Amino acid sequence: MNMLKPKHVLTGHGAEVAPLAPNKSTEPTTKIVEAPLAYPRSAEVFRHNRRFIPGGVASVNRAVQPEIVFTKGQGAYIWDLDGNRYIDYHAAFAPHVLGHNDPYVTDAVFSVLKKESSLYGSGTTELEGQLAEVICRHVPAAESVQFLNSGSEATCQAIRLARAITQRDHIIVMQAGYNGWHNDVACNLMTPLDVIGPRLSPGEYPYIPISAGIPLEHQKLVHAVNFNDLQSVEYVCQKYPIAALITEPILQNVGIIKPKAGYLQGLRKLADRYSFVLIFDEVKTGFRHGVGGYARIAGVMPDLVVFGKAVANGYPIAVLGRKKDMMDWFVHPDSSKRVLLAGTYNAHPVPTAAAIATIDRLLMNGGEVYQKLEQLATSMQKGLEKILAALNLKAVIARQGSAFCIYFMDHCPMDWHDLAGHHDFMRDQKLRLALIGGGVYFFPMATKQCSISFAHTQEDIDFTLEQIESRLTQMIH
Ligand SMILES: Cc1ncc(COP(=O)(O)O)c(C=O)c1O
């Protein structure tokens, strides 16, 4: 695929391993139906789109092999243009916690459309107040919130707010964390070890951009350290005036890298000691692991928190919030201190209604959604561990609630150096491609998190396990 490839990023682009045939059926099925390897109609659309869109796709993160055009999602399943059905574990990079097109959420969206609620651009709306109240009531970290359209917009605003409040410019980011596409955070994702160098602790890594066009002067303000490394955070704090540290509380863009016991608490202490703003980027963890986000599970309060993705089950909205005194800088009486937060589509009624309905559904019946997710995910984990042990494979399952990942290494990684130095990326990639041939969609890029939804069934999990067992067996024999 002729995509612009960021210079120092490991991607799954140009995968060398062709997939086996997909499961050619539009009916729910648990049988493996081998079909000829081809996505002719998808290829046609890609050819067309490339004429008008650079690379043919609206987000380069979606540029992977095989090139498949998906047309429909319902519950746990997605369908492609060539008529193949897949059990979906990609969930469009994780938002679909209830499953695709959940009827409860869809009804809420239809309902606002029918009400002709088009006047969000004229002033405040009842709907945005309702969503804000629901979030502040149920998310302990949130005293006051604002709405944006994407996770990147929200992390961008969080960092700007932190800089305004602290009157400092430098920030700390995590090696292998992803916080969006803007200049402060478009760096140090899956950096090859020969580019980033050996583990440094205490120390910091060079800023490795994942995009061209980021001014050098800006890059100097951003300091990357490894996850789970408090000593390096302190080292950087002693060298530069730090405005903020932004981190996913679990690194979920390279699988599932969990915080070690005491790590998030340690960040909290360092934030207090060095007076920087601790920002938890819960775009992926929030609402997928619980309505209060991972902060609630960990019992650690950030100063600012960002939610996205699962908060509206796939509709485009993000939430920035937490301490009222900090959020009030958006309306600071001193205009020289006021932080600009604006957006034509902020709190658009469609995603706002979707978010209210999603949170409502997540809270319903004593949290039955999370109970079922935990049940299914436990079954997936146990099944996978049994298969991996029977095949005598060096592999572990990392899991938090409904999010999981198979690492082909002998332990769950604690940071990027650990992961990049031990994981068998090729085996991971091969398995993903083979599964697509079996009607199971794991995003075909090594280490990407898999997400189970409320719409998945035990039958889906069993079928997926059968597929994984047979594909892995084929791969190693
Ligand atoms: C943890 C995290 N933060 C921020 C973002 C950016 O969100 P968006 O793609 O909605 O801009 C992502 C997207 O994958 C993410 O995973």
The ligand as an SDF file (V2000), in Angstrom:
LIG
                    3D

 16 16  0  0  0  0  0  0  0  0999 V2000
   -5.4300    6.2830   24.6200 C   0  0  0  0  0  0  0  0  0  0  0  0
   -5.8230    7.1240   23.4390 C   0  0  0  0  0  0  0  0  0  0  0  0
   -5.8100    8.4490   23.5550 N   0  0  0  0  0  0  0  0  0  0  0  0
   -6.1710    9.2620   22.5460 C   0  0  0  0  0  0  0  0  0  0  0  0
   -6.5560    8.7190   21.3380 C   0  0  0  0  0  0  0  0  0  0  0  0
   -6.9700    9.6410   20.2350 C   0  0  0  0  0  0  0  0  0  0  0  0
   -8.3450    9.5730   20.0780 O   0  0  0  0  0  0  0  0  0  0  0  0
   -9.0280    9.9400   18.6780 P   0  0  0  0  0  0  0  0  0  0  0  0
   -8.5800    8.8910   17.7070 O   0  0  0  0  0  0  0  0  0  0  0  0
  -10.4900    9.9030   18.9920 O   0  0  0  0  0  0  0  0  0  0  0  0
   -8.5500   11.2980   18.3010 O   0  0  0  0  0  0  0  0  0  0  0  0
   -6.5860    7.3350   21.1620 C   0  0  0  0  0  0  0  0  0  0  0  0
   -7.0000    6.7380   19.8960 C   0  0  0  0  0  0  0  0  0  0  0  0
   -6.7910    5.5940   19.6190 O   0  0  0  0  0  0  0  0  0  0  0  0
   -6.2040    6.5100   22.2440 C   0  0  0  0  0  0  0  0  0  0  0  0
   -6.2080    5.1870   22.1530 O   0  0  0  0  0  0  0  0  0  0  0  0
  1  2  1  0
  2  3  1  0
  2 15  2  0
  3  4  2  0
  4  5  1  0
  5  6  1  0
  5 12  2  0
  6  7  1  0
  7  8  1  0
  8  9  2  0
  8 10  1  0
  8 11  1  0
 12 13  1  0
 12 15  1  0
 13 14  2  0
 15 16  1  0
M  END
$$$$
